[in-house]
């Protein structure tokens, strides 16, 4: 199935959805500190989303073998790469890093974005990882221009991460965003080369394409496992992770980030 190209009217709604997600991010950033629970952050994000007349996109989402997701956000701490479930028992500690992912439906369209944030003072190595992951996202966004393909976007992420000495998650990818939370195209964080199973998804970028780019960088090996909750994904070697994401639209000029205030 080919990517769905969005009209100007559809992009207007997606900008509104993106701003709601960005506002939820802003309010959570203000709240992240030692002693705060991930459940409290979940409540903050849900309040922002519903106060804007939108609905949480993650809540009750149940793809494949997963049970329905029970929260508005994913909250992944330290070695947890993605999909951590918020809980009143998960209390943030000084030196942690927390990945917060939020998506909403607004007037039938999705906004989706994520960031990783330090909790209080963190180590120099943690700061470097977070800075590198956010910059990897920006490098992939810069590659999201006419004349390029999805493979160019994927290579921008992996090449930058490799130069900085980090692994990228192979199993989890960015994705098209629109009326559904996951559409074509898939946007990997790496590209394995020609004659691979990924070749079918190497679309040429076109005006009106909208997708979420989400680099996931790992300080150690990219060996992952899923916890017993059937959602949380963590590193097998316990190494630190980071995750940043924006929804972008392809234009006839520079790519437009839709998930900004």
Residue pairs with C-beta under 8 A, 6 or more apart in sequence:
1 184
2 184
2 203
3 176
3 183
3 184
3 185
3 203
3 206
3 209
3 211
4 176
4 178
4 179
4 183
4 184
5 206
5 207
5 208
5 209
6 14
6 178
6 208
6 209
6 210
6 249
7 208
10 109
10 178
11 208
11 210
11 249
11 256
11 258
13 106
13 107
13 108
13 109
14 109
14 110
14 111
14 177
14 178
14 210
14 247
14 249
14 258
15 258
16 106
16 107
16 111
17 54
17 104
17 105
17 106
17 107
17 109
17 110
17 111
17 258
18 111
18 113
18 247
18 257
18 258
18 259
18 260
19 111
19 259
19 260
19 261
20 48
20 49
20 52
20 54
20 104
20 106
20 111
21 49
21 102
21 103
21 104
21 111
21 112
21 113
21 247
21 259
22 111
22 113
22 259
22 260
22 261
23 48
23 52
23 261
24 44
24 45
24 48
24 49
24 73
24 102
24 104
25 100
25 102
25 113
25 115
26 261
27 44
27 45
27 48
28 41
28 44
28 45
28 73
28 100
28 102
28 117
29 115
29 117
31 40
31 41
31 44
32 41
32 92
32 98
32 100
32 117
32 119
33 92
33 119
33 120
34 92
34 93
34 94
34 119
34 120
35 91
35 92
36 91
36 92
37 86
37 87
37 88
37 89
37 90
37 91
37 92
38 73
38 75
38 77
38 84
38 86
38 87
38 90
38 92
38 98
39 86
39 87
39 88
39 90
41 73
41 75
41 86
41 100
42 71
42 72
42 73
42 75
42 86
45 56
45 72
45 73
45 100
45 102
46 56
46 59
46 72
46 73
49 55
49 56
49 72
49 102
49 104
50 56
52 104
52 106
53 106
54 104
54 105
54 106
55 104
55 105
56 72
56 103
56 104
56 105
57 103
57 104
57 105
57 110
57 112
57 181
58 69
58 71
58 72
58 73
58 74
58 101
58 102
58 103
59 69
59 70
59 71
59 72
60 68
60 69
60 70
61 68
61 69
61 181
62 68
62 69
63 182
65 230
66 230
66 231
67 230
67 231
69 83
69 85
69 231
70 85
71 85
71 86
72 86
72 102
73 86
73 100
73 101
73 102
74 82
74 83
74 84
74 85
74 86
74 99
74 100
74 101
74 114
74 231
75 84
75 85
75 86
75 90
75 98
75 99
75 100
76 82
76 83
76 84
76 98
76 99
76 100
76 101
76 232
76 233
76 241
76 243
77 84
77 90
77 92
77 96
77 97
77 98
77 99
78 96
78 97
78 240
78 241
79 234
79 235
79 238
79 239
79 240
79 241
80 99
80 232
80 233
80 234
80 241
81 99
81 169
81 172
81 216
81 218
81 224
81 233
81 234
81 235
81 241
81 243
82 99
82 101
82 169
82 172
82 216
82 232
82 233
82 243
83 231
83 232
83 233
84 90
84 99
84 231
84 232
85 229
85 231
85 232
92 98
92 119
93 119
94 119
94 120
94 121
95 119
95 120
95 121
95 122
95 123
95 126
96 118
96 119
96 120
96 122
97 116
97 117
97 118
97 119
97 122
97 126
97 129
97 130
97 240
97 242
98 116
98 117
98 119
99 114
99 115
99 116
99 117
99 241
99 242
99 243
100 114
100 115
100 116
100 117
101 112
101 113
101 114
101 243
101 245
102 112
102 113
102 114
103 110
103 111
103 112
103 113
103 181
104 110
104 111
108 179
109 178
109 179
110 177
110 178
110 179
110 180
110 181
110 247
111 177
111 247
111 258
111 259
112 177
112 181
112 212
112 245
112 247
112 259
113 212
113 245
113 246
113 247
113 259
114 214
114 243
114 244
114 245
115 134
115 243
115 244
115 245
116 130
116 133
116 241
116 242
116 243
116 244
117 130
118 126
118 127
118 130
125 219
125 240
126 240
128 164
129 166
129 217
129 219
129 240
129 241
129 242
130 242
132 160
132 161
132 164
132 166
132 217
132 242
133 161
133 166
133 215
133 216
133 217
133 242
133 243
133 244
134 242
134 244
135 160
136 156
136 157
136 160
136 161
136 164
136 215
136 217
136 244
137 157
137 213
137 214
137 215
137 244
137 245
137 246
139 156
139 157
139 159
139 160
140 153
140 154
140 156
140 157
140 187
140 213
140 215
141 213
141 246
141 248
141 255
141 257
142 156
142 255
143 152
143 153
143 155
143 156
144 153
144 205
144 213
144 248
144 250
144 255
145 205
145 250
145 254
145 255
146 205
146 206
146 207
146 250
146 252
147 205
148 204
148 205
149 202
149 203
149 204
149 205
150 185
150 186
150 187
150 188
150 201
150 202
150 203
150 205
151 191
151 198
151 202
153 187
153 205
153 213
154 187
154 188
154 189
154 190
154 191
155 190
155 191
157 168
157 189
157 190
157 213
157 215
158 168
158 189
158 190
158 191
161 167
161 168
161 189
161 215
161 217
164 217
166 217
166 218
166 219
167 217
167 218
167 219
167 220
167 221
167 222
168 189
168 190
168 215
168 216
168 217
168 218
168 222
169 189
169 216
169 218
169 222
169 224
170 188
170 189
170 190
170 222
171 224
172 189
172 214
172 216
172 233
173 186
173 187
173 188
173 189
173 214
174 186
174 187
174 188
174 189
174 211
174 212
174 213
174 214
174 245
175 181
175 182
175 183
175 185
175 186
175 187
175 211
175 212
176 182
176 183
176 184
176 185
176 186
176 187
176 209
176 210
176 211
176 212
177 183
177 210
177 211
177 212
177 247
178 210
183 211
184 201
184 203
185 201
185 203
185 209
185 211
186 201
187 211
187 212
187 213
187 214
188 198
189 214
189 215
189 216
191 198
192 198
203 209
205 250
206 250
207 250
207 251
207 252
208 249
208 250
209 249
209 250
210 247
210 248
210 249
210 250
210 258
211 247
211 248
212 245
212 246
212 247
212 248
213 245
213 246
213 248
214 243
214 244
214 245
215 243
215 244
215 245
216 241
216 242
216 243
217 241
217 242
217 243
218 235
218 239
218 240
218 241
219 239
219 240
219 241
220 235
220 237
220 238
220 239
220 240
221 235
221 236
221 237
221 239
222 235
223 235
223 236
223 237
224 233
224 234
224 235
224 236
225 233
225 234
225 236
226 232
226 233
227 233
227 234
235 241
245 259
246 257
246 258
246 259
246 260
247 257
247 258
247 259
248 255
248 256
248 257
248 258
249 255
249 256
249 258
